[in-house]
Amino acid sequence: MFNLRLTTKRELALLNATIGGMRDEISNLRVLVEHERKRAEAAINLLLMRTQKAVIDVEPSPLTLEQENNVKEAALNIFGDDYSEQELMEKLQHDR
């Protein structure tokens, strides 16, 4: 009725090996794509330098997710850890 099939340990090992191989291939392709992107940027810059006497600055690498979260937390925490926004507003109102 449900067409269930038992999976053997051998089949599981084969599937895990296949998934591992695909992950390795994906990481290799990412490295290859990054290398080709850098080559293309260099070729464009060389062409621009010869024709327009200008080059394109390469953008800095993006922040990791953890670094990005730290920057966001620091930006949101402009009042410091000692006071909340409401406490600071009350203090400012009282000081006037």
C-alpha positions in Angstrom: 0.0 0.0 0.0 2.7 2.5 1.0 5.3 0.9 -1.1 7.9 1.0 1.7 11.3 -0.5 1.1 13.9 -1.4 3.6 17.3 0.2 3.0 20.3 -1.9 3.7 23.5 -0.7 5.4 25.3 -1.2 2.0 22.8 1.1 0.3 23.1 3.7 3.0 26.9 3.6 2.7 26.6 4.1 -1.0 24.2 7.0 -0.6 26.5 8.6 2.0 29.5 8.2 -0.3 27.6 9.7 -3.2 26.5 12.7 -1.1 30.1 13.1 0.1 31.3 13.0 -3.4 28.8 15.7 -4.5 29.8 17.9 -1.6 33.4 17.6 -2.6 32.5 18.4 -6.2 30.5 21.5 -5.1 33.4 22.8 -3.1 35.8 22.2 -6.1 33.3 24.0 -8.4 33.1 27.0 -6.0 36.9 27.3 -6.0 36.9 27.1 -9.8 34.2 29.7 -10.1 36.0 32.1 -7.8 39.3 31.6 -9.8 37.5 32.2 -13.1 35.8 35.3 -11.7 39.1 36.7 -10.7 40.6 36.0 -14.1 37.7 37.7 -15.8 38.1 40.8 -13.5 41.8 40.9 -14.3 41.0 40.7 -18.1 38.5 43.5 -17.9 40.8 45.6 -15.9 43.6 45.0 -18.4 41.3 46.0 -21.3 40.1 49.1 -19.4 43.6 50.1 -18.5 44.7 49.9 -22.1 41.6 51.7 -23.6 40.3 54.0 -20.9 43.3 54.4 -18.6 41.1 53.3 -15.7 40.7 50.2 -13.6 37.8 48.8 -11.5 38.6 48.3 -7.8 37.8 44.8 -6.6 35.1 44.8 -4.0 36.3 43.5 -0.5 35.2 40.0 0.4 31.8 39.9 2.2 31.7 39.5 5.9 31.0 36.1 7.4 27.6 35.7 8.9 29.0 35.9 12.4 30.9 39.1 11.7 27.8 40.6 10.1 25.7 39.7 13.2 28.3 41.3 15.5 28.3 44.5 13.4 24.5 44.6 13.5 24.5 44.0 17.3 27.0 46.8 17.8 25.0 49.2 15.6 21.8 48.4 17.5 23.5 48.7 20.9 24.3 52.4 20.6 23.2 53.1 24.2 25.6 50.6 25.7 24.9 47.7 28.0 24.3 49.8 31.1 21.2 51.7 30.0 18.2 50.9 28.0 16.9 53.5 25.5 13.9 54.3 27.8 16.2 54.9 30.8 18.4 57.2 28.8 15.4 59.2 27.6 14.1 59.5 31.1 17.5 60.7 32.3 17.8 63.2 29.5 14.3 64.5 30.3 15.1 64.8 34.0 18.4 66.6 33.3 16.7 69.4 31.4 
